[in-house]
Amino acid sequence: MKTYLIPLVPGPTRVPAEVLNAYQTDYGSGDIEREFFELYKKTQNNIRRLISTRNKIAIMTGEAMLGLWSALKSSLLPGDKVLAVATGIYGYGIGDMARAIGCEVETVGFEYNEAADPQKVETAIKNFHPKMVTMVHCETPSGILNPLKEVGELISKYSVPLFFVDAVSSAGGVEIKADDWNIDLCVIGSQKCLSAPPDISITAVSERSWKIIDFIDYKGYDALLPWESALENRWFPYTPSWHSVAAIYQTTQSLLSEGMRSVFVRHRKAAEYCRKRVKEMGLELFPIDEYTSSPTVTAVKVPLKINWQRLDTKLRSRGMVVGGSLGKLANNVFRIGHMGSQANLDLLEHGMDILEYVLLYN
């Protein structure tokens, strides 16, 4: 299906017309034009306001996975100790990424249907003494929102040098206070709550991270180091995408104009409505505790009376698309994405009506 009539996937989300319009200008070279550097600076400032930080922002051309690798490879050396807090496929996966770099990795693992327990994380930090703690804020495949603030407090309490956060599916839809919560490397994707195409990776980098990054001096296309002074020197490590930065500027402007408090309330109300309707249909939420469910995505157990493939086909026949899940959750869980432009009650009402009809007459 080329275009979704009723898009309720957990990303890439529907791109609003005003964001798509940012790609229609025949921009010049972002390497040499003053207007691009001005736009880049304004976009950085918008992102700072989105996640409450004063840190420098690297806006890199590439999907969010680029940012995850970039932050890890730029700040870690073989043998460094990394504590991976894992409640799902991405949390465990980040631990595997650190292992691939040659790090000594210990995982504080939890079941996919539960959020991280800060007490267990604290015990692991005390015993392991890591250089870096990694955490996924919103574990999209399982619909879990992890306790970022509480783990951030542990980073300060135990003087952990680096706190790495995957905020790909939460930033712009859930409150994040990067500075107050001691987040050193905060990675954001363009295609989730920001509702832009999947072509930009954003990383907020703390001052203490830059000191480590400067020391490691990692060389590579995905290196963070050149972005420390890219704007000041008006020199980027590769040609920046003016179109993509313009799109991010447009979508962040829209969010800030709405007011971030209002944005968070909109996402919360969309999630509450979605879960209310799902439970009224007799479906079971995947998270063991609804309180840990993310405001940006709802994970639901596939009912016994219909398998995932048939459910997906029936929904698609009516123009509605939701997401399946990944790894061991594949075919057992489906996900409703109410993030970004899709955190819309009219859209959700239409979608839930279709889901209810399909379940009644499958």
ABEGO torsion letter per residue (X at the ends): XABBABBABAOBBBBBAAAAAAAABBBBBAAABAAAAAAAAAAAAAAAAAAGBABBBBBBBEBAAAAAAAAAAAABBBGBBBBBBBABAAAAAAAAAAAAAGBBBBBBBBBAABBBBAAAAAAAAAAAGBABBBBBABBAAAGBBBBAAAAAAAAAAAGBABBBBBAAAABGABBBBAAAAGBABBBBBAABAAGBBBABBBBBBBAAAAAAAAAAGBBEAABAAAAAAAAAAGBBABBBBAAAAAAAAAAAAAAAAAEAAAAAAAAAAAAAAAAAAAAAAGBBBABABAAABBAABBBBBBBAABBAAAAAAAAAAAGBBBBBBBEAABGABBBBBBBEAABBAAAAAAAAAAAAAAAAAX
